[in-house]
Amino acid sequence: MKEQITTLELDKCYRVKYESISWCIRVYEEFLFGKYSSLTAIRVDNSGINTRELLMPDSYQDSKYNVQEISHSEFMHEFRTKRNEINKLIRKISN
């Protein structure tokens, strides 16, 4: 069993579960505002790919969230799978 994460970190990938839904994120940018910070992540979920998900490092501290670190390759697999689904849909509606 992978360790439960409570604080998100730059350059890491995570799988987040909340009740019956789940998504993957990759944190790729951090903005510092004095003692506060904000993170930017790519989010892959059932509805698509969001390239500008804005988060706080402690966004998922609530016990209702199950957050586990995943490998970069696991995140990229999820990303490519969703991208391929989107491309197929675009081709289908373009014809």
mmCIF file as gemmi writes it, N, C-alpha and C atoms, coordinates in Angstrom:
data_model
loop_
_atom_site.group_PDB
_atom_site.id
_atom_site.type_symbol
_atom_site.label_atom_id
_atom_site.label_alt_id
_atom_site.label_comp_id
_atom_site.label_asym_id
_atom_site.label_entity_id
_atom_site.label_seq_id
_atom_site.pdbx_PDB_ins_code
_atom_site.Cartn_x
_atom_site.Cartn_y
_atom_site.Cartn_z
_atom_site.occupancy
_atom_site.B_iso_or_equiv
_atom_site.pdbx_formal_charge
_atom_site.auth_seq_id
_atom_site.auth_asym_id
_atom_site.pdbx_PDB_model_num
ATOM 1 N N . MET Axp A 1 ? 0.842 -1.181 0 1 0 ? 1 A 1
ATOM 2 C CA . MET Axp A 1 ? 0 0 0 1 0 ? 1 A 1
ATOM 3 C C . MET Axp A 1 ? 0.886 1.242 0 1 0 ? 1 A 1
ATOM 4 N N . LYS Axp A 2 ? 0.585 2.172 -0.88 1 0 ? 2 A 1
ATOM 5 C CA . LYS Axp A 2 ? 1.36 3.401 -0.955 1 0 ? 2 A 1
ATOM 6 C C . LYS Axp A 2 ? 0.973 4.336 0.185 1 0 ? 2 A 1
ATOM 7 N N . GLU Axp A 3 ? 1.925 5.188 0.552 1 0 ? 3 A 1
ATOM 8 C CA . GLU Axp A 3 ? 1.716 6.121 1.664 1 0 ? 3 A 1
ATOM 9 C C . GLU Axp A 3 ? 0.72 7.227 1.297 1 0 ? 3 A 1
ATOM 10 N N . GLN Axp A 4 ? -0.156 7.564 2.243 1 0 ? 4 A 1
ATOM 11 C CA . GLN Axp A 4 ? -1.113 8.662 2.083 1 0 ? 4 A 1
ATOM 12 C C . GLN Axp A 4 ? -0.36 9.989 2.127 1 0 ? 4 A 1
ATOM 13 N N . ILE Axp A 5 ? -0.607 10.851 1.157 1 0 ? 5 A 1
ATOM 14 C CA . ILE Axp A 5 ? 0.064 12.149 1.053 1 0 ? 5 A 1
ATOM 15 C C . ILE Axp A 5 ? -0.872 13.246 1.575 1 0 ? 5 A 1
ATOM 16 N N . THR Axp A 6 ? -0.328 14.211 2.322 1 0 ? 6 A 1
ATOM 17 C CA . THR Axp A 6 ? -1.143 15.339 2.787 1 0 ? 6 A 1
ATOM 18 C C . THR Axp A 6 ? -0.659 16.672 2.229 1 0 ? 6 A 1
ATOM 19 N N . THR Axp A 7 ? 0.586 16.735 1.748 1 0 ? 7 A 1
ATOM 20 C CA . THR Axp A 7 ? 1.122 17.972 1.185 1 0 ? 7 A 1
ATOM 21 C C . THR Axp A 7 ? 1.687 17.699 -0.203 1 0 ? 7 A 1
ATOM 22 N N . LEU Axp A 8 ? 1.207 18.45 -1.19 1 0 ? 8 A 1
ATOM 23 C CA . LEU Axp A 8 ? 1.673 18.291 -2.565 1 0 ? 8 A 1
ATOM 24 C C . LEU Axp A 8 ? 3.013 18.985 -2.747 1 0 ? 8 A 1
ATOM 25 N N . GLU Axp A 9 ? 3.86 18.408 -3.621 1 0 ? 9 A 1
ATOM 26 C CA . GLU Axp A 9 ? 5.192 18.955 -3.856 1 0 ? 9 A 1
ATOM 27 C C . GLU Axp A 9 ? 5.44 19.146 -5.343 1 0 ? 9 A 1
ATOM 28 N N . LEU Axp A 10 ? 6.306 20.097 -5.654 1 0 ? 10 A 1
ATOM 29 C CA . LEU Axp A 10 ? 6.69 20.408 -7.02 1 0 ? 10 A 1
ATOM 30 C C . LEU Axp A 10 ? 7.355 19.203 -7.689 1 0 ? 10 A 1
ATOM 31 N N . ASP Axp A 11 ? 7.074 19.004 -8.975 1 0 ? 11 A 1
ATOM 32 C CA . ASP Axp A 11 ? 7.663 17.943 -9.808 1 0 ? 11 A 1
ATOM 33 C C . ASP Axp A 11 ? 7.271 16.534 -9.378 1 0 ? 11 A 1
ATOM 34 N N . LYS Axp A 12 ? 6.13 16.388 -8.727 1 0 ? 12 A 1
ATOM 35 C CA . LYS Axp A 12 ? 5.657 15.06 -8.337 1 0 ? 12 A 1
ATOM 36 C C . LYS Axp A 12 ? 4.285 14.812 -8.943 1 0 ? 12 A 1
ATOM 37 N N . CYS Axp A 13 ? 3.945 13.528 -9.06 1 0 ? 13 A 1
ATOM 38 C CA . CYS Axp A 13 ? 2.664 13.112 -9.63 1 0 ? 13 A 1
ATOM 39 C C . CYS Axp A 13 ? 1.857 12.391 -8.555 1 0 ? 13 A 1
ATOM 40 N N . TYR Axp A 14 ? 0.538 12.563 -8.617 1 0 ? 14 A 1
ATOM 41 C CA . TYR Axp A 14 ? -0.336 11.99 -7.597 1 0 ? 14 A 1
ATOM 42 C C . TYR Axp A 14 ? -1.616 11.445 -8.216 1 0 ? 14 A 1
ATOM 43 N N . ARG Axp A 15 ? -2.16 10.421 -7.564 1 0 ? 15 A 1
ATOM 44 C CA . ARG Axp A 15 ? -3.511 9.949 -7.867 1 0 ? 15 A 1
ATOM 45 C C . ARG Axp A 15 ? -4.369 10.368 -6.677 1 0 ? 15 A 1
ATOM 46 N N . VAL Axp A 16 ? -5.466 11.072 -6.97 1 0 ? 16 A 1
ATOM 47 C CA . VAL Axp A 16 ? -6.369 11.568 -5.935 1 0 ? 16 A 1
ATOM 48 C C . VAL Axp A 16 ? -7.699 10.847 -6.075 1 0 ? 16 A 1
ATOM 49 N N . LYS Axp A 17 ? -8.203 10.323 -4.967 1 0 ? 17 A 1
ATOM 50 C CA . LYS Axp A 17 ? -9.517 9.678 -4.96 1 0 ? 17 A 1
ATOM 51 C C . LYS Axp A 17 ? -10.406 10.407 -3.964 1 0 ? 17 A 1
ATOM 52 N N . TYR Axp A 18 ? -11.631 10.637 -4.398 1 0 ? 18 A 1
ATOM 53 C CA . TYR Axp A 18 ? -12.632 11.269 -3.54 1 0 ? 18 A 1
ATOM 54 C C . TYR Axp A 18 ? -13.935 10.52 -3.769 1 0 ? 18 A 1
ATOM 55 N N . GLU Axp A 19 ? -14.38 9.81 -2.761 1 0 ? 19 A 1
ATOM 56 C CA . GLU Axp A 19 ? -15.564 8.959 -2.856 1 0 ? 19 A 1
ATOM 57 C C . GLU Axp A 19 ? -15.417 8.026 -4.054 1 0 ? 19 A 1
ATOM 58 N N . SER Axp A 20 ? -16.263 8.137 -5.078 1 0 ? 20 A 1
ATOM 59 C CA . SER Axp A 20 ? -16.206 7.182 -6.193 1 0 ? 20 A 1
ATOM 60 C C . SER Axp A 20 ? -15.473 7.719 -7.422 1 0 ? 20 A 1
ATOM 61 N N . ILE Axp A 21 ? -14.873 8.901 -7.328 1 0 ? 21 A 1
ATOM 62 C CA . ILE Axp A 21 ? -14.161 9.448 -8.485 1 0 ? 21 A 1
ATOM 63 C C . ILE Axp A 21 ? -12.672 9.56 -8.191 1 0 ? 21 A 1
ATOM 64 N N . SER Axp A 22 ? -11.882 9.571 -9.259 1 0 ? 22 A 1
ATOM 65 C CA . SER Axp A 22 ? -10.439 9.724 -9.083 1 0 ? 22 A 1
ATOM 66 C C . SER Axp A 22 ? -9.858 10.498 -10.258 1 0 ? 22 A 1
ATOM 67 N N . TRP Axp A 23 ? -8.687 11.073 -10.036 1 0 ? 23 A 1
ATOM 68 C CA . TRP Axp A 23 ? -7.99 11.801 -11.076 1 0 ? 23 A 1
ATOM 69 C C . TRP Axp A 23 ? -6.508 11.784 -10.761 1 0 ? 23 A 1
ATOM 70 N N . CYS Axp A 24 ? -5.703 12.134 -11.757 1 0 ? 24 A 1
ATOM 71 C CA . CYS Axp A 24 ? -4.257 12.208 -11.592 1 0 ? 24 A 1
ATOM 72 C C . CYS Axp A 24 ? -3.812 13.644 -11.82 1 0 ? 24 A 1
ATOM 73 N N . ILE Axp A 25 ? -2.797 14.053 -11.076 1 0 ? 25 A 1
ATOM 74 C CA . ILE Axp A 25 ? -2.23 15.383 -11.271 1 0 ? 25 A 1
ATOM 75 C C . ILE Axp A 25 ? -0.712 15.293 -11.299 1 0 ? 25 A 1
ATOM 76 N N . ARG Axp A 26 ? -0.113 16.222 -12.028 1 0 ? 26 A 1
ATOM 77 C CA . ARG Axp A 26 ? 1.342 16.395 -12.025 1 0 ? 26 A 1
ATOM 78 C C . ARG Axp A 26 ? 1.615 17.857 -11.724 1 0 ? 26 A 1
ATOM 79 N N . VAL Axp A 27 ? 2.266 18.119 -10.601 1 0 ? 27 A 1
ATOM 80 C CA . VAL Axp A 27 ? 2.581 19.487 -10.181 1 0 ? 27 A 1
ATOM 81 C C . VAL Axp A 27 ? 3.835 19.926 -10.932 1 0 ? 27 A 1
ATOM 82 N N . TYR Axp A 28 ? 3.713 21.017 -11.709 1 0 ? 28 A 1
ATOM 83 C CA . TYR Axp A 28 ? 4.849 21.441 -12.523 1 0 ? 28 A 1
ATOM 84 C C . TYR Axp A 28 ? 5.324 22.868 -12.273 1 0 ? 28 A 1
ATOM 85 N N . GLU Axp A 29 ? 4.643 23.616 -11.433 1 0 ? 29 A 1
ATOM 86 C CA . GLU Axp A 29 ? 5.043 24.998 -11.209 1 0 ? 29 A 1
ATOM 87 C C . GLU Axp A 29 ? 4.642 25.428 -9.798 1 0 ? 29 A 1
ATOM 88 N N . GLU Axp A 30 ? 5.483 26.253 -9.19 1 0 ? 30 A 1
ATOM 89 C CA . GLU Axp A 30 ? 5.181 26.765 -7.855 1 0 ? 30 A 1
ATOM 90 C C . GLU Axp A 30 ? 5.398 28.276 -7.834 1 0 ? 30 A 1
ATOM 91 N N . PHE Axp A 31 ? 4.433 28.993 -7.266 1 0 ? 31 A 1
ATOM 92 C CA . PHE Axp A 31 ? 4.537 30.438 -7.094 1 0 ? 31 A 1
ATOM 93 C C . PHE Axp A 31 ? 4.61 30.728 -5.603 1 0 ? 31 A 1
ATOM 94 N N . LEU Axp A 32 ? 5.603 31.505 -5.206 1 0 ? 32 A 1
ATOM 95 C CA . LEU Axp A 32 ? 5.752 31.868 -3.802 1 0 ? 32 A 1
ATOM 96 C C . LEU Axp A 32 ? 5.265 33.292 -3.588 1 0 ? 32 A 1
ATOM 97 N N . PHE Axp A 33 ? 4.424 33.46 -2.572 1 0 ? 33 A 1
ATOM 98 C CA . PHE Axp A 33 ? 3.899 34.763 -2.181 1 0 ? 33 A 1
ATOM 99 C C . PHE Axp A 33 ? 4.223 34.971 -0.71 1 0 ? 33 A 1
ATOM 100 N N . GLY Axp A 34 ? 5.417 35.441 -0.435 1 0 ? 34 A 1
ATOM 101 C CA . GLY Axp A 34 ? 5.837 35.571 0.956 1 0 ? 34 A 1
ATOM 102 C C . GLY Axp A 34 ? 5.931 34.198 1.592 1 0 ? 34 A 1
ATOM 103 N N . LYS Axp A 35 ? 5.143 33.962 2.634 1 0 ? 35 A 1
ATOM 104 C CA . LYS Axp A 35 ? 5.178 32.654 3.3 1 0 ? 35 A 1
ATOM 105 C C . LYS Axp A 35 ? 4.178 31.669 2.697 1 0 ? 35 A 1
ATOM 106 N N . TYR Axp A 36 ? 3.42 32.1 1.697 1 0 ? 36 A 1
ATOM 107 C CA . TYR Axp A 36 ? 2.422 31.244 1.049 1 0 ? 36 A 1
ATOM 108 C C . TYR Axp A 36 ? 2.909 30.791 -0.321 1 0 ? 36 A 1
ATOM 109 N N . SER Axp A 37 ? 2.381 29.674 -0.778 1 0 ? 37 A 1
ATOM 110 C CA . SER Axp A 37 ? 2.725 29.213 -2.118 1 0 ? 37 A 1
ATOM 111 C C . SER Axp A 37 ? 1.482 28.669 -2.816 1 0 ? 37 A 1
ATOM 112 N N . SER Axp A 38 ? 1.528 28.696 -4.126 1 0 ? 38 A 1
ATOM 113 C CA . SER Axp A 38 ? 0.465 28.169 -4.965 1 0 ? 38 A 1
ATOM 114 C C . SER Axp A 38 ? 1.11 27.249 -5.99 1 0 ? 38 A 1
ATOM 115 N N . LEU Axp A 39 ? 0.435 26.167 -6.322 1 0 ? 39 A 1
ATOM 116 C CA . LEU Axp A 39 ? 0.962 25.193 -7.271 1 0 ? 39 A 1
ATOM 117 C C . LEU Axp A 39 ? 0.102 25.162 -8.529 1 0 ? 39 A 1
ATOM 118 N N . THR Axp A 40 ? 0.742 24.883 -9.65 1 0 ? 40 A 1
ATOM 119 C CA . THR Axp A 40 ? 0.03 24.679 -10.905 1 0 ? 40 A 1
ATOM 120 C C . THR Axp A 40 ? 0.272 23.235 -11.323 1 0 ? 40 A 1
ATOM 121 N N . ALA Axp A 41 ? -0.803 22.57 -11.743 1 0 ? 41 A 1
ATOM 122 C CA . ALA Axp A 41 ? -0.699 21.158 -12.088 1 0 ? 41 A 1
ATOM 123 C C . ALA Axp A 41 ? -1.491 20.856 -13.353 1 0 ? 41 A 1
ATOM 124 N N . ILE Axp A 42 ? -1.132 19.751 -13.988 1 0 ? 42 A 1
ATOM 125 C CA . ILE Axp A 42 ? -1.931 19.177 -15.063 1 0 ? 42 A 1
ATOM 126 C C . ILE Axp A 42 ? -2.833 18.153 -14.4 1 0 ? 42 A 1
ATOM 127 N N . ARG Axp A 43 ? -4.122 18.217 -14.706 1 0 ? 43 A 1
ATOM 128 C CA . ARG Axp A 43 ? -5.086 17.277 -14.131 1 0 ? 43 A 1
ATOM 129 C C . ARG Axp A 43 ? -5.694 16.437 -15.25 1 0 ? 43 A 1
ATOM 130 N N . VAL Axp A 44 ? -5.691 15.119 -15.058 1 0 ? 44 A 1
ATOM 131 C CA . VAL Axp A 44 ? -6.307 14.193 -16.005 1 0 ? 44 A 1
ATOM 132 C C . VAL Axp A 44 ? -7.421 13.468 -15.263 1 0 ? 44 A 1
ATOM 133 N N . ASP Axp A 45 ? -8.654 13.595 -15.78 1 0 ? 45 A 1
ATOM 134 C CA . ASP Axp A 45 ? -9.781 12.907 -15.157 1 0 ? 45 A 1
ATOM 135 C C . ASP Axp A 45 ? -10.739 12.404 -16.229 1 0 ? 45 A 1
ATOM 136 N N . ASN Axp A 46 ? -11.898 11.912 -15.821 1 0 ? 46 A 1
ATOM 137 C CA . ASN Axp A 46 ? -12.86 11.363 -16.777 1 0 ? 46 A 1
ATOM 138 C C . ASN Axp A 46 ? -13.335 12.374 -17.799 1 0 ? 46 A 1
ATOM 139 N N . SER Axp A 47 ? -13.356 13.644 -17.431 1 0 ? 47 A 1
ATOM 140 C CA . SER Axp A 47 ? -13.893 14.656 -18.341 1 0 ? 47 A 1
ATOM 141 C C . SER Axp A 47 ? -12.852 15.241 -19.286 1 0 ? 47 A 1
ATOM 142 N N . GLY Axp A 48 ? -11.575 14.995 -19.054 1 0 ? 48 A 1
ATOM 143 C CA . GLY Axp A 48 ? -10.566 15.512 -19.965 1 0 ? 48 A 1
ATOM 144 C C . GLY Axp A 48 ? -9.25 15.839 -19.294 1 0 ? 48 A 1
ATOM 145 N N . ILE Axp A 49 ? -8.542 16.795 -19.903 1 0 ? 49 A 1
ATOM 146 C CA . ILE Axp A 49 ? -7.227 17.215 -19.431 1 0 ? 49 A 1
ATOM 147 C C . ILE Axp A 49 ? -7.281 18.714 -19.155 1 0 ? 49 A 1
ATOM 148 N N . ASN Axp A 50 ? -6.905 19.097 -17.953 1 0 ? 50 A 1
ATOM 149 C CA . ASN Axp A 50 ? -6.846 20.508 -17.57 1 0 ? 50 A 1
ATOM 150 C C . ASN Axp A 50 ? -5.378 20.842 -17.342 1 0 ? 50 A 1
ATOM 151 N N . THR Axp A 51 ? -4.837 21.75 -18.148 1 0 ? 51 A 1
ATOM 152 C CA . THR Axp A 51 ? -3.406 22.061 -18.044 1 0 ? 51 A 1
ATOM 153 C C . THR Axp A 51 ? -3.086 23.167 -17.05 1 0 ? 51 A 1
ATOM 154 N N . ARG Axp A 52 ? -4.104 23.764 -16.435 1 0 ? 52 A 1
ATOM 155 C CA . ARG Axp A 52 ? -3.875 24.859 -15.492 1 0 ? 52 A 1
ATOM 156 C C . ARG Axp A 52 ? -4.678 24.682 -14.214 1 0 ? 52 A 1
ATOM 157 N N . GLU Axp A 53 ? -4.52 23.57 -13.555 1 0 ? 53 A 1
ATOM 158 C CA . GLU Axp A 53 ? -5.189 23.321 -12.277 1 0 ? 53 A 1
ATOM 159 C C . GLU Axp A 53 ? -4.413 24.061 -11.191 1 0 ? 53 A 1
ATOM 160 N N . LEU Axp A 54 ? -5.036 25.026 -10.544 1 0 ? 54 A 1
ATOM 161 C CA . LEU Axp A 54 ? -4.375 25.796 -9.486 1 0 ? 54 A 1
ATOM 162 C C . LEU Axp A 54 ? -4.705 25.191 -8.128 1 0 ? 54 A 1
ATOM 163 N N . LEU Axp A 55 ? -3.668 24.922 -7.349 1 0 ? 55 A 1
ATOM 164 C CA . LEU Axp A 55 ? -3.819 24.242 -6.062 1 0 ? 55 A 1
ATOM 165 C C . LEU Axp A 55 ? -2.956 24.899 -4.999 1 0 ? 55 A 1
ATOM 166 N N . MET Axp A 56 ? -3.318 24.662 -3.768 1 0 ? 56 A 1
ATOM 167 C CA . MET Axp A 56 ? -2.462 24.996 -2.638 1 0 ? 56 A 1
ATOM 168 C C . MET Axp A 56 ? -1.757 23.692 -2.242 1 0 ? 56 A 1
ATOM 169 N N . PRO Axp A 57 ? -0.575 23.768 -1.659 1 0 ? 57 A 1
ATOM 170 C CA . PRO Axp A 57 ? 0.117 22.534 -1.273 1 0 ? 57 A 1
ATOM 171 C C . PRO Axp A 57 ? -0.712 21.629 -0.358 1 0 ? 57 A 1
ATOM 172 N N . ASP Axp A 58 ? -1.618 22.222 0.434 1 0 ? 58 A 1
ATOM 173 C CA . ASP Axp A 58 ? -2.424 21.429 1.364 1 0 ? 58 A 1
ATOM 174 C C . ASP Axp A 58 ? -3.871 21.25 0.879 1 0 ? 58 A 1
ATOM 175 N N . SER Axp A 59 ? -4.109 21.371 -0.415 1 0 ? 59 A 1
ATOM 176 C CA . SER Axp A 59 ? -5.471 21.283 -0.972 1 0 ? 59 A 1
ATOM 177 C C . SER Axp A 59 ? -6.204 19.999 -0.601 1 0 ? 59 A 1
ATOM 178 N N . TYR Axp A 60 ? -5.477 18.91 -0.457 1 0 ? 60 A 1
ATOM 179 C CA . TYR Axp A 60 ? -6.112 17.612 -0.227 1 0 ? 60 A 1
ATOM 180 C C . TYR Axp A 60 ? -5.871 17.078 1.181 1 0 ? 60 A 1
ATOM 181 N N . GLN Axp A 61 ? -5.737 17.955 2.169 1 0 ? 61 A 1
ATOM 182 C CA . GLN Axp A 61 ? -5.508 17.501 3.542 1 0 ? 61 A 1
ATOM 183 C C . GLN Axp A 61 ? -6.743 16.891 4.181 1 0 ? 61 A 1
ATOM 184 N N . ASP Axp A 62 ? -7.913 17.222 3.684 1 0 ? 62 A 1
ATOM 185 C CA . ASP Axp A 62 ? -9.159 16.668 4.224 1 0 ? 62 A 1
ATOM 186 C C . ASP Axp A 62 ? -9.104 15.14 4.143 1 0 ? 62 A 1
ATOM 187 N N . SER Axp A 63 ? -9.544 14.467 5.186 1 0 ? 63 A 1
ATOM 188 C CA . SER Axp A 63 ? -9.475 13.001 5.232 1 0 ? 63 A 1
ATOM 189 C C . SER Axp A 63 ? -10.369 12.332 4.194 1 0 ? 63 A 1
ATOM 190 N N . LYS Axp A 64 ? -11.269 13.084 3.561 1 0 ? 64 A 1
ATOM 191 C CA . LYS Axp A 64 ? -12.117 12.506 2.516 1 0 ? 64 A 1
ATOM 192 C C . LYS Axp A 64 ? -11.329 12.213 1.244 1 0 ? 64 A 1
ATOM 193 N N . TYR Axp A 65 ? -10.174 12.866 1.086 1 0 ? 65 A 1
ATOM 194 C CA . TYR Axp A 65 ? -9.322 12.639 -0.078 1 0 ? 65 A 1
ATOM 195 C C . TYR Axp A 65 ? -8.305 11.55 0.232 1 0 ? 65 A 1
ATOM 196 N N . ASN Axp A 66 ? -8.11 10.658 -0.718 1 0 ? 66 A 1
ATOM 197 C CA . ASN Axp A 66 ? -7.049 9.665 -0.621 1 0 ? 66 A 1
ATOM 198 C C . ASN Axp A 66 ? -6.035 10.045 -1.695 1 0 ? 66 A 1
ATOM 199 N N . VAL Axp A 67 ? -4.863 10.513 -1.288 1 0 ? 67 A 1
ATOM 200 C CA . VAL Axp A 67 ? -3.843 10.988 -2.221 1 0 ? 67 A 1
ATOM 201 C C . VAL Axp A 67 ? -2.609 10.108 -2.102 1 0 ? 67 A 1
ATOM 202 N N . GLN Axp A 68 ? -2.174 9.571 -3.236 1 0 ? 68 A 1
ATOM 203 C CA . GLN Axp A 68 ? -0.978 8.739 -3.25 1 0 ? 68 A 1
ATOM 204 C C . GLN Axp A 68 ? -0.054 9.202 -4.361 1 0 ? 68 A 1
ATOM 205 N N . GLU Axp A 69 ? 1.237 9.207 -4.071 1 0 ? 69 A 1
ATOM 206 C CA . GLU Axp A 69 ? 2.206 9.564 -5.097 1 0 ? 69 A 1
ATOM 207 C C . GLU Axp A 69 ? 2.292 8.428 -6.11 1 0 ? 69 A 1
ATOM 208 N N . ILE Axp A 70 ? 2.369 8.794 -7.386 1 0 ? 70 A 1
ATOM 209 C CA . ILE Axp A 70 ? 2.535 7.811 -8.452 1 0 ? 70 A 1
ATOM 210 C C . ILE Axp A 70 ? 3.77 8.193 -9.262 1 0 ? 70 A 1
ATOM 211 N N . SER Axp A 71 ? 4.231 7.27 -10.077 1 0 ? 71 A 1
ATOM 212 C CA . SER Axp A 71 ? 5.412 7.54 -10.894 1 0 ? 71 A 1
ATOM 213 C C . SER Axp A 71 ? 5.057 8.456 -12.064 1 0 ? 71 A 1
ATOM 214 N N . HIS Axp A 72 ? 6.082 9.094 -12.594 1 0 ? 72 A 1
ATOM 215 C CA . HIS Axp A 72 ? 5.889 9.949 -13.765 1 0 ? 72 A 1
ATOM 216 C C . HIS Axp A 72 ? 5.359 9.115 -14.935 1 0 ? 72 A 1
ATOM 217 N N . SER Axp A 73 ? 5.866 7.901 -15.09 1 0 ? 73 A 1
ATOM 218 C CA . SER Axp A 73 ? 5.416 7.048 -16.201 1 0 ? 73 A 1
ATOM 219 C C . SER Axp A 73 ? 3.948 6.645 -16.039 1 0 ? 73 A 1
ATOM 220 N N . GLU Axp A 74 ? 3.499 6.421 -14.817 1 0 ? 74 A 1
ATOM 221 C CA . GLU Axp A 74 ? 2.088 6.099 -14.588 1 0 ? 74 A 1
ATOM 222 C C . GLU Axp A 74 ? 1.205 7.301 -14.936 1 0 ? 74 A 1
ATOM 223 N N . PHE Axp A 75 ? 1.647 8.499 -14.549 1 0 ? 75 A 1
ATOM 224 C CA . PHE Axp A 75 ? 0.897 9.703 -14.913 1 0 ? 75 A 1
ATOM 225 C C . PHE Axp A 75 ? 0.853 9.862 -16.433 1 0 ? 75 A 1
ATOM 226 N N . MET Axp A 76 ? 1.996 9.68 -17.093 1 0 ? 76 A 1
ATOM 227 C CA . MET Axp A 76 ? 2.045 9.844 -18.549 1 0 ? 76 A 1
ATOM 228 C C . MET Axp A 76 ? 1.166 8.816 -19.257 1 0 ? 76 A 1
ATOM 229 N N . HIS Axp A 77 ? 1.058 7.617 -18.703 1 0 ? 77 A 1
ATOM 230 C CA . HIS Axp A 77 ? 0.156 6.618 -19.277 1 0 ? 77 A 1
ATOM 231 C C . HIS Axp A 77 ? -1.286 7.125 -19.231 1 0 ? 77 A 1
ATOM 232 N N . GLU Axp A 78 ? -1.71 7.658 -18.091 1 0 ? 78 A 1
ATOM 233 C CA . GLU Axp A 78 ? -3.061 8.213 -17.953 1 0 ? 78 A 1
ATOM 234 C C . GLU Axp A 78 ? -3.263 9.393 -18.91 1 0 ? 78 A 1
ATOM 235 N N . PHE Axp A 79 ? -2.26 10.246 -19.006 1 0 ? 79 A 1
ATOM 236 C CA . PHE Axp A 79 ? -2.326 11.421 -19.872 1 0 ? 79 A 1
ATOM 237 C C . PHE Axp A 79 ? -2.476 11.01 -21.336 1 0 ? 79 A 1
ATOM 238 N N . ARG Axp A 80 ? -1.629 10.083 -21.787 1 0 ? 80 A 1
ATOM 239 C CA . ARG Axp A 80 ? -1.685 9.644 -23.193 1 0 ? 80 A 1
ATOM 240 C C . ARG Axp A 80 ? -2.987 8.923 -23.511 1 0 ? 80 A 1
ATOM 241 N N . THR Axp A 81 ? -3.471 8.125 -22.581 1 0 ? 81 A 1
ATOM 242 C CA . THR Axp A 81 ? -4.738 7.425 -22.792 1 0 ? 81 A 1
ATOM 243 C C . THR Axp A 81 ? -5.87 8.423 -22.994 1 0 ? 81 A 1
ATOM 244 N N . LYS Axp A 82 ? -5.949 9.438 -22.14 1 0 ? 82 A 1
ATOM 245 C CA . LYS Axp A 82 ? -7.004 10.45 -22.267 1 0 ? 82 A 1
ATOM 246 C C . LYS Axp A 82 ? -6.813 11.267 -23.541 1 0 ? 82 A 1
ATOM 247 N N . ARG Axp A 83 ? -5.576 11.611 -23.867 1 0 ? 83 A 1
ATOM 248 C CA . ARG Axp A 83 ? -5.3 12.364 -25.099 1 0 ? 83 A 1
ATOM 249 C C . ARG Axp A 83 ? -5.756 11.58 -26.327 1 0 ? 83 A 1
ATOM 250 N N . ASN Axp A 84 ? -5.485 10.27 -26.341 1 0 ? 84 A 1
ATOM 251 C CA . ASN Axp A 84 ? -5.91 9.433 -27.466 1 0 ? 84 A 1
ATOM 252 C C . ASN Axp A 84 ? -7.43 9.381 -27.573 1 0 ? 84 A 1
ATOM 253 N N . GLU Axp A 85 ? -8.126 9.3 -26.44 1 0 ? 85 A 1
ATOM 254 C CA . GLU Axp A 85 ? -9.599 9.32 -26.45 1 0 ? 85 A 1
ATOM 255 C C . GLU Axp A 85 ? -10.115 10.627 -27.047 1 0 ? 85 A 1
ATOM 256 N N . ILE Axp A 86 ? -9.508 11.726 -26.651 1 0 ? 86 A 1
ATOM 257 C CA . ILE Axp A 86 ? -9.919 13.042 -27.159 1 0 ? 86 A 1
ATOM 258 C C . ILE Axp A 86 ? -9.661 13.136 -28.66 1 0 ? 86 A 1
ATOM 259 N N . ASN Axp A 87 ? -8.488 12.68 -29.107 1 0 ? 87 A 1
ATOM 260 C CA . ASN Axp A 87 ? -8.167 12.722 -30.538 1 0 ? 87 A 1
ATOM 261 C C . ASN Axp A 87 ? -9.132 11.874 -31.361 1 0 ? 87 A 1
ATOM 262 N N . LYS Axp A 88 ? -9.521 10.703 -30.853 1 0 ? 88 A 1
ATOM 263 C CA . LYS Axp A 88 ? -10.497 9.861 -31.557 1 0 ? 88 A 1
ATOM 264 C C . LYS Axp A 88 ? -11.836 10.568 -31.675 1 0 ? 88 A 1
ATOM 265 N N . LEU Axp A 89 ? -12.255 11.223 -30.617 1 0 ? 89 A 1
ATOM 266 C CA . LEU Axp A 89 ? -13.517 11.958 -30.645 1 0 ? 89 A 1
ATOM 267 C C . LEU Axp A 89 ? -13.458 13.114 -31.644 1 0 ? 89 A 1
ATOM 268 N N . ILE Axp A 90 ? -12.344 13.816 -31.682 1 0 ? 90 A 1
ATOM 269 C CA . ILE Axp A 90 ? -12.18 14.918 -32.643 1 0 ? 90 A 1
ATOM 270 C C . ILE Axp A 90 ? -12.265 14.396 -34.071 1 0 ? 90 A 1
ATOM 271 N N . ARG Axp A 91 ? -11.579 13.284 -34.359 1 0 ? 91 A 1
ATOM 272 C CA . ARG Axp A 91 ? -11.644 12.698 -35.707 1 0 ? 91 A 1
ATOM 273 C C . ARG Axp A 91 ? -13.065 12.282 -36.054 1 0 ? 91 A 1
ATOM 274 N N . LYS Axp A 92 ? -13.763 11.716 -35.083 1 0 ? 92 A 1
ATOM 275 C CA . LYS Axp A 92 ? -15.129 11.244 -35.315 1 0 ? 92 A 1
ATOM 276 C C . LYS Axp A 92 ? -16.068 12.404 -35.647 1 0 ? 92 A 1
ATOM 277 N N . ILE Axp A 93 ? -15.977 13.494 -34.914 1 0 ? 93 A 1
ATOM 278 C CA . ILE Axp A 93 ? -16.9 14.606 -35.166 1 0 ? 93 A 1
ATOM 279 C C . ILE Axp A 93 ? -16.452 15.48 -36.333 1 0 ? 93 A 1
ATOM 280 N N . SER Axp A 94 ? -15.209 15.306 -36.792 1 0 ? 94 A 1
ATOM 281 C CA . SER Axp A 94 ? -14.707 16.088 -37.923 1 0 ? 94 A 1
ATOM 282 C C . SER Axp A 94 ? -15.119 15.494 -39.264 1 0 ? 94 A 1
ATOM 283 N N . ASN Axp A 95 ? -15.529 14.248 -39.274 1 0 ? 95 A 1
ATOM 284 C CA . ASN Axp A 95 ? -15.893 13.58 -40.541 1 0 ? 95 A 1
ATOM 285 C C . ASN Axp A 95 ? -17.319 13.798 -40.908 1 0 ? 95 A 1
